[in-house]
Amino acid sequence: AIAETYWQLHAQDSTAWTLELDVRRPEVIGRTVAEVAKRLPAGVQIAAIQRLGINTIPQPTTRFVEGDDVLVIGSANVIEGAREVFGPVIEPVILEHPQGLEYLRVFVSRPAVVGRTIAELRISETLGASVVNLRRGDAELHARPSLALETGDRIGLMTQRSNFPTVRTFFGNSMRSTAEVSYVSLGIGIVL
């Protein structure tokens, strides 16, 4: 599972990158994830935090403590800006030792989530998961908060294995709905 998580996060296309950083900047210490996220360059997101050797999914209300390690994900042209916000790059500890956090990719098919943005779904609060990437067709997209989900998207998340069934149910995780024929739409199309 550790090797698969590491591979999944590092097998992204050249526009997506991960960095692990040591939280050292005084302007970050004591601030919440929500406050610090506003300081990050557009396109960079906080995927996980390690504190005292324990990996967690960041919540908007989580406060940073000096010495936290943070996993950030973003496009190659902006992710270096996260270093200026948090502190120096460190050797991968969260990815090398995920301690229960695992990568899960699910298929978006549930109508209640289709058309809604990642931010609207409040995934970290409701599912205890962190979105790390999104695949639409053959394109790997940066899973920015303003990105609206479409039927057929494959969304990659970091979460505890015990959350897998809940996450799968939340997103639908079924290709069947995309393969079903809508006879009403077909009939209207024939008439027109």
N, C-alpha and C positions, 0 to 999 in steps of 0.2 A: 504494500500500500504506500509506503514512503517513496519508493522508487517511482511508482506510477504518478503520485502527486507531483514529485519533482519534475518528471518528464512532461506531464500535462502543462505545467506552468512555464516550462522552458521551451516547449515545442510550439510556441506561438510564432506568428509571422514576424518579420523584421520591424513592424511598427509597434509591437507590444513588448514591454520589458517589465522585469521585476527587480526591485532593489530592497535590501534589508539595511535599515539605518538605526543608529544608536541615538536615542533621544537625549540631547545634551543642551539644546538651546534654551536659555532662561525664558524666552517669550513663548515657549510651547509648554514647559513644565507647569502643571496645575490647570492647564486649559483643557476643555472637552474636545472630543473627536470632532464634533460639529463645528466648534470654533476654529480648530486648526484646519479642517477640510476647506474652509473658506480662504485660507492663506495659500493653499497649494495651487500650483499652476493648473489651469483647465486641462482636464484629461488625466489627472493623477488621482488615484483613490487609495484609501487605507484598507488593506485586505485582512490583516491580522496583527495582533500585538502579543509580544511575549514579555511577561513580567515575572521576575523571580523564577524563571524556568518553566512557566506555565503559559501555553498558547491559548489565546482567546479571540473570539470574533469581536471586533470593535462595535460598541454601541454609541450612538450620538452623545450620550451622557458620560461615557468613560473619560476619566481625567488622566492625562499623561503624567508619569512620574519619571524623574531623572533615572536613566539606566534602562528604561523600557527599550525593547527592540521592536521595530515596526516594519512590516512588509508592505511596500507600496507597489502599485501596478499602474502602468500608464504607457503612453506612446513614447518612443525613443527620443523624440525631439523635445519633450517637456519633462521627462521623469527626473533628469538631473536637477531640476529646480526644487525637488523634494529634499535634496541633500541640504540646500540652503535653509530650509524650514526646520528640519529635525536635527541634523548633525551628520557625522561621517558614515560612510558605507562600512558595513561589517561583513564578515564571512557569513554565509547563509546558516542561520540556526533554526529559524522557523521552518524553512523548507527541508532542511536536513533532519530535523527532529520534530515532526508535526504534532506529536503527543495527542493523538486522537482526532486532530483536524485532518480531514481527508478531502480529496477532490471528487466531486460528483458532477456529471454532465447530464442534464435532463432536457427533454423535448417539450417545448411550449405548445400546448394544445388546449388548455382549459380556457373557455370563452371569457371567464371572469378576469383573467390576467392579460389576455390579448388586447392590444391597443393602449394599455396603461404603461406609464414610464416606470423605470426601475425605482426611482425615488418615491413614486406614489405607492408602490407595493411594500415599502418599509421592510425589506427582506431581513435585515440584521435584527430588527426588533421582533418581527413576527415569527421568523423561522430560525433565528440563531445561526444564520449563514451569511457569507460574504460573497458577492458576485465578483468573479475574477476575469471572466471573458464571456463573449457571446459570439456564436457562429451563425451566420445567416447565409444560407446557400453555401457557396465556396469561400465566402469572405469572413475573415476573423475581424470582429469589430471590438473597439474599446467599449466596455460596458459602462459608459458614463451615465450619471443619474437621470439625464433628460432623454435617454434613449427609450423609445416605445417598443414594446415587445410585439412580435408578429407570430402568427401561427407558423410553426415549423422551425422557429429559432431553436438553437441548442445552446443552453445557458450553462456555463461552468461555475460552480460554487465551491467554497471551502466551508465545511461544516463537520460536526461530529457524526460518526457513522450511525448513531442512534437516531439522528434526525432524517436519515435518508428516506424512510417511508413518508414522513410528513412533507418533505420537500417535493418528492415525486408527485404526491397527491395535489399539492398546491399548484404546481405547474401543469398538471395533466399527464405529462410524460407518455403520451400515446400518439402513435403515427396514424392510428385508425381514423381519427377525425379529419385528417388531411386527405385521406384516400376515399372518403365517402362522397358519393355523388348527391348533390342537391337537386332533386327532381323538380322542385319549384323553380329554381334558377334556370335549369335546363329548359323547362317548358316555356318560361318567359323569353328566353333567348331564341327559341325556335319560332315563337309567335312574332317576335320583332324581326 
